[in-house]
């Protein structure tokens, strides 16, 4: 029986799609993904301003509540023995020791009932703030200090490498003024928490003996404060300045509303008294952002750029002066000093002295002017005398009755024949 021969080779199964078709399909899928990304991520419609403000307020409120809970938990676990005691220096027996000053003492002596007092209007405060802002705007119009400071801050060492020099193209400080209203005073503890919240949390007693007073007021500003910039995006990979993309951006503050809290932090032997202020987490900041990207084919008002800039500005504001963070300003000494005294009889004496000095200077100036005029008169008289001697000989001879002989004329004895 003969051995079976080798099996015939099976035919190769070809794929339904050739290499070219697969390449085209892959390129088409990339284009579709890129188009969807540009359409929905770059040019997608942003959420409404109310929805965005509500989401931001909820996030800030949750952050504030988490901070308060952490403070309360730390206070509940801490014991009085673990608190540090401050060393007190021995005071002089000449100074009378005043009674301990507490929050309740201040409120009772100023006849301010925290629970029953109605919120106050701040019309007088609005006028003072308006005058201050008006003077600031007037100074900014005549001096380029604010423009120079902003340009230096924007082009500092913290500027990223992919940005070219930033130029300010427009700066508007607005025309309206903030309106403060609904001011009320509440007692807070050393950490800025309302004492009522502490009592609800079960920490501390019902007495308001410790802590400080805090003034809270509503602030509302409707204006158009604008800052416009121009720069270029630099692509430095794979080699420097591969591509350059011009970008123009204009940010305007349209409205701001919130609650401002102000309190004095008492100073110690080594530290001065400070003024602490911050905004509560219920504020609202409405911005108008305009953008222009490109040189020839320009993209105007890209929504994603507006969202990124607005988010960054809100983050910058939250990290600086929104509770639990606050700004602290050191106050100068309010003790009356001689060098700070102005007005009154001494002011009149100083004014008279200054007037006397001014009159003395004026007299000296008049004397110098008179001496100068005398010198000039003498010089003019000398010049005039020399001119008269040189050219006025005939006038003097006529005055004496002498005849003037013309040079080159015939003698008087010789007559005409």
Buried (B, 14 or more C-beta within 10 A) or exposed (E): EEEEEEEEEEEEEEEEEEEEEEEEEEEEEEEEEEEEEEEEEEEEEEEEEEEBBEEBBEEBEEBBEEBBEEBBEEBEEEEEEEEEEEEEEEEEEEEEEEEEEBBBEBBEEEEEEBEEEEEBEBEEBBEEBBEEBEEEBEEBEEEEEBEEEBBEEBBEEEBEEEBBEBBBEEBBBBEEBBBBBBBBBBBBBEBBBBBBBBBEBEBBEEEBEBBBBBBBBBBEBBBBBBBBBBBBBBEEEEEEEEEEBBBBBBBBBBBBBBBBBBBBBEEEEEEEBBEBBBBBBBBBBBBBBBBBBEEEEEEEEBBBBBBEBBEEBBEEBBEEBBBBEBEEEEEEEEEEEEEEEEEEEEEEEEEEEEEEEEEEEEEEEEEEEEEEEEEEEEEEEEEEEEEEEEEEEEEEEEEEEEEEEEEEEEEEEEEEE
